[in-house]
């Protein structure tokens, strides 16, 4: 069973993006996150749900000329 709490580098690997990207998204509230003593942490379940939401939004916007999320 995967660890229920992920660090910023772990989320970056999971999403296959740069750590700076995840950091910026967390700061802007674009991805579910919380801080523990100044360091970003992410609940694995929240990230999985967020991914599902992003996929659903992308499917809903196909063919509408909407920008990528």
Secondary structure as GFF3:
##gff-version 3
##sequence-region A 1 69
A	DSSP	beta_strand	5	7	.	.	.	ID=ss1
A	DSSP	alpha_helix	8	15	.	.	.	ID=ss2
A	DSSP	alpha_helix	19	27	.	.	.	ID=ss3
A	DSSP	beta_strand	34	36	.	.	.	ID=ss4
A	DSSP	beta_strand	39	43	.	.	.	ID=ss5
A	DSSP	alpha_helix	44	61	.	.	.	ID=ss6
###
